[in-house]
């Protein structure tokens, strides 16, 4: 009985010793806070959106469609907010999940977003991005740090600076 207890105790202490030496667990890819963001490569686009770069720069990726009023309005609001902020700290990409380019292009013109970082997916809910980012009606957005890690989802414009401030505190 004593030998069995000693062996179990030794194994437990050894496990604690090795786990205490591990600073962080490895991150996985996914669409949740703390995951590495899946790569975004839109068909017809010549390059993927790069999340890595400056450690202090964030990338906001917003998914939207012209037929979804909430996501469309949020697209305008987020672009307005990001344009007010320091461009060395944040950049924004919007990915349209519309299926018709003419609708997408007309919406950009109407919403005065022609000169912003807009990407057209063209596959709608059949898009691999739709599945990778676990999008649903209303779509959503992801705030990604310079390491490519998702730090927040479905960010409202009025909360953006505060979330970035607190995320950078956690990194230090």
N, C-alpha and C positions, 0 to 999 in steps of 0.2 A: 504494500500500500504506500509506504514512504517513498519507494523508488518511483512508483507511478506518479505521485504528486510532484516529486523533484523534477522528473522529466517534463511534465506538463508546465511547471513553473519556468523551467529553463527555456522551453520553446516559446512561451509567452513573452519572456523578457527579451529573447533574441529577436522576436518579431517586432516588439516595440523599439528596440535599438535600431533595426534597419529601417523601419518606417519613420522614425524621428529624423533620420539622416536624409530623407527625401524632402526636398524643399517644396516642390510642386508636382502634382500629378500631371501626366501629359494631357494635352488638349486634344479633343477629337473634332472632326469636321461635323457640321450640322447647322441647324438654324435657330439654336437657342443661345441665350446669354452664356458666355464662357466657351462656346465652341468656335473653332476656326470657321470663318465664313466660306461657303462653297464658291469656287471660281465662277465669275460671271463672264461668259462669252456669248454674245448675242449673234445669231446667224446674220451674215451680211456685214458684220463689223470686223474690222481688220485686227482688233486687239481685244484682250480681256481687260476688265477693270482691275487695276492693281491696287491692292489694299496696303501693301507694305510700302514703306518709304520712310519719311521722317517719323520717328517714334512718337512725336507729339502731334502728328496730324491725323485727323479722323476722316473717315469717308462715310457719308450718309448715302445709302442706296434706298430709293423709294420706288415701289412698284405701283403702277396705276393704269387706268384705262379710261378712255373718253366716256364710255357708257356708265361708269361707276362714279356718281357725283361726289361721294365722300372722298375717294382717292384722288380725284381730279382737283378738288378744292384744296386738299392737303398738299398736293404737289405745288400749287401756286404759293400757299402759305410757307411751306418749307423753303422754297427757292427764295422768297422774299427775306426770310429770316437769315438764311445762309449768306446771302448777299450783303447783309448788314454786319456780318461777323468777319473776323480776321481770316483772310484766305490762306494764310500759312498754317492755320489750325484746323480748317475743315474744308472739304470739297464735297460736292453733291452730284450724284448721278441719278437720273430718273429712267426707269425702264418701263416703257409702254407695253402692256399686254394686249393691246388692240390687235385685231386680225387684218385690218385694212389700212394700208399706208395712207390713203387719202384722208381717212378719218383722223388718224394720228397727226398728219401734217396740218390739217385744218384746225385741229384743237390747239396745237402749239401756236399757230398764228393768232387765233382768237384769244388765247391766254397770255400772249406776248412772252413766250418762252423759247422762241426760235434760236436764240443765241446762248442757250444754256446746254449743259451736258445731258442731252436726251438720247435715249437709245430705243429703237423700235424692235420688238421681239417678233411680232407677226404670227405667233402660234397660239396666242391666248392661253386658255387653260390646258392646252395640250403641250405647252412648252416644258422642256426639262427644268427650267428655272422655277416654274410654278410648283413642281413637285419638290425640287431640291430645297426651296425656301419655305415649303409647307404653306403656300399662300391659299387664302380662302376669299370669299366675297369680301370686298373692302380692301383687299390686298394688304399693304403694310410697308414698313420701312425698317431698316437695320442700321445701327450706328456701329461702325467697325473701327477699331484702333489701328495704329501703324504696324502692329504685328499680325493683323488679319483676324483678330479675335472680336467676336460680337460682344459689345458692351451694353447695348440696350436695343430693344425692339419697340416698334410702334411709338416712336418719339413724337411728341407734340411740339410745334414750333416754340411755344412759350417755355418749354422745359429743356430745350436743347443745350443751352450754355451751362445750366446747372448740372445736367447729367455729365457733360464733358468735364466739368471741373471736378466732380466727385470721382469720375472714372480715372482721371489722372492722379488723384490722391491715392487711390487704391494701387496704382502701378508703382508708386514711390515707396 
